Amino acid sequence: MEEIIKIRKLKKEDYSDIFELEKQVHKLHYSKRPDLYIDVSDLFPREYYNSIIDNNNSITIGIECNNKIVAIIMSEIKETSNISVIKKRKYCYIDDIVVDESYRRKGYAERLFNELREELKNLNISDIELTVWPFNKGAIAFYESIGMSAKNIKYEFKSNIELNKETIELNTTQSTK
């Protein structure tokens, strides 16, 4: 059977397919960073998804294959903070690029990225940013293959010392006086 592929804007009715894609991403994130992610069943509430679709600054695009969304890109147009040392500019922040595990290596992510770039051209926006975990080597290789490069690197220090609740409360109380 030949696959019928269509690139289109996401709709509220796509929620079930989007939820399944988000579960795949969450599974990866939870498996690699259980210290930060919680294994929950309602990881992508419908209300949250609807708010993305309703947001005028969102650009959400999907690839539909045989009446099922198998790849998505969800992004938002943002402006830099109002800080005197940072140039004021608009840019696109990609929250998610997800391709269903069984549809990977078919060029779908690149097609979505190119479609997003076309939409951004019409808005006179050329800068695109996103965040990726260092363990996600496949995603990093893809981003580099389409010409993206690291803008900055975020570090963390994980202490093995657990603070007790009383110490935290004491410090909070003292700092507010």
C-alpha positions as CSV (number, residue, x, y, z in Angstrom):
1,M,0.0,0.0,0.0
2,E,1.4,3.4,-1.0
3,E,1.7,6.0,1.8
4,I,-0.2,9.2,1.2
5,I,1.7,12.0,2.8
6,K,0.4,15.5,3.5
7,I,2.1,18.4,5.3
8,R,-0.3,20.6,7.1
9,K,-1.0,22.8,10.1
10,L,-1.9,20.9,13.3
11,K,-5.5,21.0,14.5
12,K,-7.1,20.3,17.9
13,E,-8.5,17.1,16.5
14,D,-4.9,15.8,16.1
15,Y,-4.5,15.5,19.9
16,S,-4.4,11.7,20.1
17,D,-1.7,11.4,17.5
18,I,0.3,14.2,19.1
19,F,-0.1,12.6,22.5
20,E,1.4,9.3,21.2
21,L,4.4,11.2,19.7
22,E,5.0,13.1,22.9
23,K,5.0,9.7,24.8
24,Q,7.9,8.6,22.7
25,V,9.9,11.7,23.5
26,H,9.0,11.5,27.2
27,K,10.1,7.9,27.3
28,L,13.6,8.8,26.0
29,H,13.9,11.8,28.4
30,Y,12.7,9.8,31.4
31,S,15.0,6.9,30.6
32,K,18.0,9.2,30.4
33,R,17.1,11.8,33.2
34,P,14.8,10.2,35.8
35,D,16.2,12.7,38.2
36,L,14.4,15.4,36.3
37,Y,11.4,13.7,34.6
38,I,8.5,12.0,36.2
39,D,6.9,8.8,34.7
40,V,3.3,10.1,34.3
41,S,0.4,9.0,32.2
42,D,-1.0,12.5,31.6
43,L,2.3,14.0,30.3
44,F,0.7,16.2,27.6
45,P,-2.8,17.4,28.8
46,R,-5.3,18.3,26.1
47,E,-5.8,21.8,27.5
48,Y,-2.1,22.5,27.1
49,Y,-2.1,21.2,23.5
50,N,-5.2,23.3,22.8
51,S,-3.5,26.4,24.2
52,I,-0.6,25.9,21.8
53,I,-2.9,25.5,18.8
54,D,-4.8,28.7,19.9
55,N,-1.7,30.7,20.4
56,N,-1.2,33.3,17.6
57,N,2.5,33.1,18.1
58,S,2.7,29.3,17.6
59,I,3.6,27.6,14.4
60,T,2.6,24.0,14.5
61,I,3.1,21.7,11.5
62,G,2.6,18.0,11.0
63,I,3.1,15.3,8.5
64,E,0.1,13.2,8.0
65,C,0.5,9.7,6.6
66,N,-2.6,7.7,5.8
67,N,-4.7,9.9,8.1
68,K,-2.3,9.7,11.0
69,I,0.1,12.5,12.2
70,V,3.5,10.8,12.2
71,A,5.8,13.8,12.6
72,I,5.5,17.3,14.1
73,I,7.2,20.5,14.7
74,M,5.8,22.8,17.3
75,S,7.4,26.3,17.7
76,E,6.7,29.7,18.9
77,I,7.7,33.2,17.8
78,K,9.4,35.0,20.7
79,E,11.1,38.3,21.4
80,T,14.3,38.8,23.3
81,S,14.0,40.1,26.9
82,N,13.9,43.9,27.5
83,I,17.5,44.0,28.7
84,S,19.6,47.0,27.7
85,V,22.7,45.0,26.6
86,I,20.8,42.5,24.4
87,K,19.6,43.4,20.9
88,K,15.9,43.4,20.5
89,R,14.9,40.8,18.0
90,K,12.2,38.2,17.1
91,Y,13.1,34.6,16.7
92,C,11.5,31.2,16.5
93,Y,11.9,28.8,19.3
94,I,11.3,25.1,18.5
95,D,9.7,23.3,21.4
96,D,9.4,20.0,19.7
97,I,10.4,18.1,16.6
98,V,9.2,14.6,16.8
99,V,9.1,11.8,14.2
100,D,7.3,8.6,15.1
101,E,9.9,5.8,15.7
102,S,8.6,3.8,12.8
103,Y,8.8,6.7,10.3
104,R,12.3,7.9,11.0
105,R,15.0,8.2,8.4
106,K,12.6,9.2,5.7
107,G,13.4,12.9,5.7
108,Y,10.3,14.0,7.5
109,A,12.1,16.1,10.1
110,E,14.0,18.0,7.4
111,R,10.7,18.5,5.5
112,L,9.1,20.0,8.6
113,F,12.1,22.2,9.3
114,N,12.0,23.5,5.7
115,E,8.3,24.2,5.9
116,L,8.8,26.1,9.1
117,R,11.6,28.2,7.5
118,E,9.2,29.1,4.6
119,E,6.6,30.3,7.1
120,L,9.2,32.3,9.0
121,K,10.3,34.0,5.7
122,N,6.8,35.4,5.4
123,L,7.1,36.8,8.9
124,N,10.6,38.2,8.2
125,I,12.2,36.0,10.9
126,S,15.4,34.2,10.2
127,D,16.6,33.0,13.6
128,I,15.6,29.6,14.9
129,E,16.6,28.2,18.3
130,L,16.0,25.1,20.2
131,T,17.3,23.1,23.2
132,V,18.6,19.5,22.9
133,W,19.9,17.1,25.5
134,P,23.5,16.0,25.1
135,F,22.4,12.3,25.2
136,N,20.2,12.8,22.1
137,K,23.0,12.2,19.6
138,G,20.7,11.5,16.7
139,A,18.9,14.8,17.2
140,I,22.2,16.6,17.5
141,A,23.5,15.0,14.3
142,F,20.3,16.0,12.5
143,Y,20.4,19.6,13.7
144,E,24.0,19.9,12.6
145,S,23.2,18.3,9.2
146,I,20.7,21.1,8.5
147,G,23.1,23.8,9.4
148,M,22.4,24.5,13.0
149,S,25.2,25.0,15.5
150,A,25.5,25.3,19.3
151,K,24.6,28.8,20.5
152,N,25.5,28.3,24.2
153,I,26.0,25.4,26.6
154,K,24.1,25.0,29.8
155,Y,25.9,23.4,32.7
156,E,24.7,21.8,35.9
157,F,26.2,20.7,39.1
158,K,24.6,17.7,40.8
159,S,25.4,17.5,44.5
160,N,25.0,14.2,46.3
161,I,24.1,16.1,49.5
162,E,20.4,16.3,50.2
163,L,19.2,19.3,52.1
164,N,16.6,18.7,54.7
165,K,13.3,20.5,54.6
166,E,14.0,22.5,57.8
167,T,17.2,23.9,56.4
168,I,15.4,25.1,53.3
169,E,12.6,26.6,55.3
170,L,15.1,28.4,57.7
171,N,17.0,29.8,54.7
172,T,13.8,31.0,53.0
173,T,12.6,32.7,56.2
174,Q,15.9,34.4,56.8
175,S,16.2,35.8,53.3
176,T,12.8,37.4,53.4
177,K,13.6,39.6,56.4
